[in-house]
Amino acid sequence: MKIAILGGTGRIGEGLASRWAARHEIYIGSRDVDKAKDAACGYSCKLTDQGLECQIDGKSNKEAVEKADVAVLSVPYEAALGLIECLRPVLKVQIIISLVVPMKKNGSFEYTPPEDGCAALRIQNLLPEVKVVSAYHNLSYRKLCKLDLEIKADVVICSDHEDAKQVVMDLTREIRSVRPLDGGPLKESRMIESLTPFLINMAIRNGLSDLGVKFV
């Protein structure tokens, strides 16, 4: 499978690329192609040093999406809306995975959903021609980057398209010790997105880091 990670030069981008690169062709997308290529080279070198074969390349966001079967939106909410407009001409049948969380800092972090109800629904309404899946909002990038680590976390996956949801659930099973859970339709993403600022605030207040979610 060909997977584009838009905003892939960021922290979560390296983690997802590292976990999927052994089985899939990964495109790191960025507004700055040189930055994308540098990041892709860095990720590849780290994996190669661990004796792992991988296919990671850096491209512009538009070129990455154009080649991809699945595209991960790993950018801030406002940036995601602008990026969608730029990518619209090449968005056809791709599955879009949204990690996007609209939030602001007002003393502590606050969830600020759009009128649609959540970021994932907003993206789906803007892109009715593609299949949007909500996932990976609360995975620790540090843990993702440590390939020998058992993360022991759950990922809630929401979508109005069952076939696309199953694709993302299968991708999630490839991440060691991460369990995919069917969260229902896309509107339920509101509950999962809102956990992100909550977990950040919890970590700050209690001197913790790399918090995730596990249902027991």
N, C-alpha and C positions, 0 to 999 in steps of 0.2 A: 504494500500500500504506500502511496505517496502522501506524506503529511507535511503541511506548511505550518510553521509556528510563527505567527505574526506578532511582532514585538519579541521575537525569539532571542534577542540579545540581552533581554532582562533575566531576572533571577529564576523565574519559573520556567523560562524557555530552555535553559541549560538542563534543568532537571528532567523535563519531559523528553527532550531530545536524547539525553543519555539513556533513559529507560527504554526508548522505542527504536533507537538507531540500529540495533543488532538485527531487527526483523523487518524494518521498513526504511524507505528512502525519505530522508528528512530534509526539508528546505527551511533554513532560518531566514525569516523575512524581516526587513527593516526599511525605513525611509532612506537610510544611508547604506548603499550597497557595500561599500568598503567595510563598514562596521559589521554588516551581516557576514561577509566573507571572513573577517578576522575572528568573529565569534565562532563560526562554523569550524574554522581551522583549529581554534583552541579546544573546542569540544571534542573534535576528532582525535587530536593528539592525546588528550587525557584518556580516551577510551582505548586507543591503540597502545598506550603505555600499560594498560591493564590487560593486554592480550586480546582485545575485542575488535572484531571487524565491524566497520560501520560505513554508512553512506550519508554524509551530512554536507550540504552545500549552502552557501549564502547567496541570497538574491534580494531584489527589491520585493516589497510586499506584493505588488501586482503580479510580478513574474512567478513568485512562489505560489500564489493562489491559483494562477492559471494552470500550473502543472499538477496541482494537488487533487486528491480524492477527498481529503479531510483537511480543514483549515482551523487552527486554534487561534481564537482572538485573545491574546494575552497582553492587552493594553488598557490604560485607564478608560473609564466610561466615556468621557468627552472625546478623547482621542479615537475611541472605537467608532463613534458616530461619524466623525469626519473620514475615517479610514474606509468605512462602508461605502460612502459616496464615491470615493476614488476607485474602489474595487468593483463597483456595480457592473461595469461592462464585461468583466471576466468571470462573474459569479453566475454559474449555470446549474450544475447538478451537485456541487460540493456539499458535504456535510460541514456545518459550521459549529464548532465547539466554543461556547461562551464561558470564559472564566470571569467575565466582567462584573464588577461590583460598584454601583454608584454610591459614593460616600463622601463625606466631608469631615474636616476636623474642626470641632467647636468646643474646645477644652478636651473632650474625648471624641472618638470617632463616631459618626452617626450615619446610618443607612438612609439614603435619599433617593428612593425609587422614582422613576418617571410615572406619568399618568397611566401608562400601560399596565403598571403593577409591578414590573421588575425589568431589569436590563435585558434578560433573555427574550421576554415578550416584545420589548421595544425593537430589538434586533430582528426578530422574526417578522414583525409587522412592516419593518423597513425592507425586508428581503423575502417576500412571500414565495419567491421562486426557488429558494433553497431550504434545506432542512436544518433547523437550529436545535442544538442539544446543549443543555446546561450541565456543567460538570467541573470538578477540580478546583473549586473556589478555596478550599481549606486544606490543601496539601502543603506541607512544608517543603520549600525548595531545597533547603539544606539536606533534608532526609532523602529527597529524590535524587540528589547528586551523589549520594553515598550508595553505590550500587550493591554493596555487600550488606546493606542495612535492611532489616525487616521493619517496614514502616508501621505495620499493624494499625491501619486506619481504614475508614469507610469513605466511599465516594458516592454521594447521592446524585443520580443522573435523571434529568427531567427532559421530556420532549413530547411534542404532539405527533411525532413520526416514529412508530415502533421499530421500523427497520433501521433507521439511523440510531436510535437509542441502543439497539443491540450491537451495532458496530462499535459504539463507544464503550459499552459494557465489556465487549471482548478486548478492546485496547486496554481497558483498566485492569483486566485479569492478567495482563502481561507485566504489570508492575508488581513486583514481589510483595506479598503479604498485604496487598490493598484489595478490599472487597467492594465490588460495585453493587449498589442497591438501586432498585427501580423506584424513583421518587414520584412517578406519575406524570401528568401533563406539564407543559412548560410553565403554566401559571404557578405551580408549586415551587418554582425556582425562587420566588420571593423569600420563602422561609430559609432556604439555604444561603442565598446571597446575604441576607441580613445577619447570618452567623459570623461573617468575616469581621465586620467592625466589632462585634461583641467579643470575639476571640482575641482580637488585637487589644481591646481595652482590658480584658481579663489578664492577658500576659503582662501588660504594663503595670497593672495594679498589684500583681502578685509576684513580680520578678521572675516570670516564666518566659520560655521561648519555644518556638516550633510547635505550638498547640495544633491539634487536629481534632477529628471527630471519630468516635467509635460507638456504635450502638450495641448494647449488651442487654 
